[in-house]
Amino acid sequence: MRLVGICLFERLFAASIFLFAFISFAVAQAPSASGKPLPPGPMQAKVKAACTQCHNASRITEQHKTRQQWTKELEKMEGLGAVIPELDRSAILTYLTKNFGLAKGGAQSAPKRASN
């Protein structure tokens, strides 16, 4: 009978650990205070709707990428479940590049080239 009690305790303990880990992960992924807001523009609302469902705006505002890098970022986010309407893709890329391109963040984010 004691063995049954130990097995039950082990199962409850394991379930508690799993639940704690799940809740911790969910809280870490939830968008919180947006930090620096997205700048005004015709695509602000669509970028906010597509991107801040899973993370806060600072994940965007703190990055400075080329249009090609933003394109890859959008493709990556779509792979993770973001919905980016094809009709809006070009305008979203223009918004991101204009507001969070290399010119806005300096050259430190420029892709490194291999030296020959």
C-alpha positions in Angstrom: 0.0 0.0 0.0 2.9 2.4 0.7 4.2 1.8 -2.8 0.9 3.1 -4.3 1.1 6.2 -2.2 4.7 6.9 -3.4 3.6 6.4 -7.1 0.7 8.8 -6.6 2.9 11.4 -5.0 5.5 11.1 -7.8 2.7 11.6 -10.4 1.3 14.6 -8.6 4.8 16.1 -8.2 5.6 15.6 -11.9 2.2 17.1 -12.9 2.9 20.1 -10.7 6.3 20.6 -12.2 4.8 20.4 -15.7 2.1 22.8 -14.9 4.5 25.3 -13.3 6.8 25.1 -16.4 3.8 25.5 -18.8 2.5 28.6 -16.9 6.0 30.1 -16.7 6.5 29.6 -20.5 3.1 31.1 -21.3 3.8 34.2 -19.1 7.2 34.7 -20.7 5.7 34.6 -24.2 2.7 36.9 -23.4 3.0 40.4 -24.7 3.4 42.9 -22.0 3.9 46.7 -21.8 4.9 47.6 -25.3 7.8 49.8 -24.4 8.5 52.2 -27.3 5.3 52.5 -29.4 5.1 51.7 -33.1 5.3 55.0 -35.0 2.2 56.3 -36.8 1.8 55.3 -40.4 -0.7 53.7 -42.7 0.4 50.2 -41.7 0.8 50.8 -38.0 -2.5 49.0 -37.1 -1.8 46.0 -39.3 1.8 45.6 -38.0 0.5 45.9 -34.5 -2.3 43.3 -35.2 0.0 40.8 -36.8 3.0 41.2 -34.6 1.9 42.0 -31.0 -0.4 39.0 -30.7 2.7 37.0 -29.6 5.2 39.6 -28.4 5.4 43.2 -27.5 6.3 46.1 -29.8 9.8 46.4 -28.5 10.7 43.2 -30.3 10.2 45.3 -33.5 11.3 48.7 -32.4 14.6 47.5 -31.0 15.6 46.0 -34.4 17.0 47.7 -37.4 17.1 45.6 -40.6 17.3 45.9 -44.3 14.2 45.2 -46.4 15.6 41.8 -47.2 16.2 41.0 -43.5 12.6 42.2 -42.7 11.3 39.9 -45.5 13.1 37.0 -43.9 11.8 38.0 -40.5 8.2 38.1 -41.8 8.6 34.6 -43.4 10.0 33.3 -40.1 7.0 34.7 -38.1 4.6 33.3 -40.6 6.2 29.9 -40.0 5.4 30.4 -36.3 1.8 31.3 -37.0 1.6 35.0 -37.8 -1.0 36.0 -40.3 0.4 38.5 -42.9 -2.0 39.1 -45.8 -0.3 38.9 -49.1 -1.9 42.2 -50.2 -0.4 44.0 -47.3 3.1 42.4 -47.4 4.8 45.1 -49.5 3.3 48.0 -47.5 4.2 46.3 -44.2 7.8 45.8 -45.4 7.9 49.5 -46.5 6.7 50.5 -43.0 9.2 48.3 -41.2 12.1 49.4 -43.4 11.2 53.1 -43.2 10.8 53.1 -39.4 13.2 50.3 -38.4 15.7 50.1 -41.2 19.5 50.5 -41.0 19.2 54.3 -41.5 17.2 54.5 -38.3 19.5 52.3 -36.2 22.9 52.9 -37.6 25.2 50.7 -39.4 25.8 48.3 -36.5 23.0 46.0 -37.7 24.3 45.8 -41.3 24.9 42.2 -42.4 28.5 41.2 -42.2 30.2 40.3 -45.4 32.9 37.7 -45.7 36.3 39.2 -46.6 38.0 37.8 -49.7 
